Amino acid sequence: MSGLLELALRGPAGFTIKRLGLVARGVLYLGRRYRCPVCGWPLRSFIARRSLLKRTVDGYCPRCDAKARHRRIWLYLSRHTDLWSGRHRLLEIAPVWALARRFRGMAGIQYTGVDIRAAGPYVTVVGDVTALPLDDDSMDMVLCIHVLEHVGRDRQAMAELYRVLAPGGWALVSVPPRLDQPTYEDFTVTEPSDRLRLFGEEDHVRFYGLDLRDRLEAAGFSVQLDRADDLPRDDCRRFGLRRDEHLFLCRKG
């Protein structure tokens, strides 16, 4: 029955239930101490993963389910890009519900969401990030949020991001990195428990280091690192941000 329920919640009725549940949860956590920049909701607390009552300072937004990384990216986009002006073709790899629903509602955005399976209403194209079913130079902006650590052929995926971007376009890439160590990967590690121990999650295939920049540059990008530990303290407190969610801004010349 749990499998059938999971399938049902992926459909239109399931997303209606999710929206109603988030509205109710948002009201429950209405407050003035924090604010989610993605949905704009004023909050008394963020919440822990898979929890309704456990409060945290940097967890999920009760109203829109945005994680700290998503709030960080939304702030970056609003402050450092021209996403809110003009018209742009935006590609999101593995669409995030909290972000995709906002992008789809923006008049100047032509949104494309790509995932390896049709999981949810914001996946508009089914495809693999290592072989995107998109034309060359067909996108102005790309978001690739915590995806590459799941991909064995990550260099091929980076090359695909570069290929589909138009000249002058940019990609925003985030992964869970350890900037004080080189990238660690071992493709002989296949057991979920071993991946959890070595790479931080059961379905991760590596732990990136600062040399992620080298891989992105090898794909053709010019890369700028925006370090989370440079974020203003007030932003981290107010918006529930983390100090380890670094962003790689990758431009196609």
HELIX and SHEET records of a PDB file:
HELIX    1   1 SER A    2  ARG A   10  1                                   9    
HELIX    2   2 PRO A   12  LEU A   28  1                                  17    
HELIX    3   3 ALA A   68  HIS A   80  1                                  13    
HELIX    4   4 TRP A   97  ARG A  104  1                                   8    
HELIX    5   5 LEU A  148  HIS A  150  5                                   3    
HELIX    6   6 ASP A  154  VAL A  164  1                                  11    
HELIX    7   7 PRO A  192  PHE A  199  1                                   8    
HELIX    8   8 LEU A  212  ALA A  218  1                                   7    
HELIX    9   9 ALA A  228  ASP A  230  5                                   3    
HELIX   10  10 ARG A  233  PHE A  239  1                                   7    
SHEET    1   A 2 LEU A  30  ARG A  35  0                                        
SHEET    2   A 2 PRO A  42  LEU A  43 -1                                        
SHEET    1   B 2 PHE A  46  ILE A  47  0                                        
SHEET    2   B 2 ARG A  55  THR A  56 -1                                        
SHEET    1   C 7 VAL A 125  VAL A 126  0                                        
SHEET    2   C 7 ILE A 109  ASP A 115  1                                        
SHEET    3   C 7 HIS A  88  ILE A  93  1                                        
SHEET    4   C 7 MET A 139  ILE A 145  1                                        
SHEET    5   C 7 LEU A 165  SER A 174  1                                        
SHEET    6   C 7 LEU A 247  ARG A 251 -1                                        
SHEET    7   C 7 SER A 222  ASP A 226 -1                                        
SHEET    1   D 2 TYR A 184  GLU A 185  0                                        
SHEET    2   D 2 ARG A 206  PHE A 207 -1                                        
END                                                                             
